[in-house]
Amino acid sequence: MSTGLYYGVSAMTASEKRLEAITSNIANASTAAYKRQATASTGFLIGRDEKTHLQIGTRVATDFAQGPIERTDNTFDLAFQSGAIPDFFAVEGPQGEIFTRNGSFHLNESGTLQTAEGYMVAWEGPRQNLDPAGSQVSIDKTGTIFQGSEQIGQLKVVSFNEPSSLQQNGQGYYEADPSLARDGLRGEVHQGALERSNVSTVDEMIAMITVQRRFEAASNVLDRIDETYQRLNNPR
């Protein structure tokens, strides 16, 4: 009987974690460059002898697959076209360098390139400023910035051999341990475009229905076990 309780609770906990990931994916389906959260569950036995029971562990990982690129024609909208290893823009965060694929940038009144949150976009070498009232700004596929015919500098772009080791913070940026191996740009930078989320809302809705049914099935098992306990403890 207790084994059934362990199975039911473990299955409900796993379903709950999967549902949290799916809900986050659906909520961020329209967020630029958002990467869907994928879950994987593994069953393993714990305990000894007659007290052995199945435990289900659920791990959440980020799916860094390329999202579709959408043209915006905004000068400071930038998108990556990356391969198997994703590229990231380096940003000067409050506690140090952080990383993002969301290239929705803007120029402030002093000519500093910033994120929507006001963080400064990092450059290779000293930070450069642009002239807000100057010539047209162009950015090539390597992330090199020109204003008119003058080359201003190059944005700092980073790729990681093990992107799964990146940690997300609460604002949608990624943080990397200093020991994590990194490299430069591996794909291409596209100006006047944004990468969209790689979430398929239809797939996530189907997954949500499946998970909800599994949760209900596990809940029903617990209800049947509870009823059995009540009959045993309250015989007529």
URHU-V33149 format. One line per field, one symbol per residue. ss: DSSP state (A for helix, B for strand, O for the rest). burial: I if it has 9 or more other ideal C-beta (glycine too) atoms within 8 Angstrom, else O. A space follows every 50 residues. Layout:
ss: ???
burial: ???
//
This chain:
ss: OAAAAAAAAAAAAAAAAAAAAAAAAAAOOOOOOOOOBBBBBBBBBBOOAA AOBBBBBBBBBBOOOOOOBBBOOOOOBBBBBOOOOOBBBBBBBOOBBBBB OOBBOBBOOOOOBBOOOOOBBOBOOOOOOOOOOOOOBBBOOOOBBBBOOB BBBBBOBBBBOOAAAOBBOOOOOBBOOOOOOBBOOOOBBBBOBBBOOOOO AAAAAAAAAAAAAAAAAAAAAAAAAAAAAAAAAOOO
burial: OOOIIIIIIIIIIIIIIIIOIIIIIIOIIOIIIIIIIIIOIOOOOOOOOO OOIIIIIIOOIIIOOIIOIIOOOOOIIIIIOIOOIIIIIIIOIOOOIIII IIIIIOIOOOIIIIIOOOIIIIIOOOOOOIOOOOOOIOIIOOIIIIIOOO OOIIIIIIIIOOIOIIOIIOOIIIIIOOOIOOOOIIIOIIIIIIIIIIIO OOOIIOIIOOIIOIIOIIIOIIOOIOOIIOOOOOOO
//
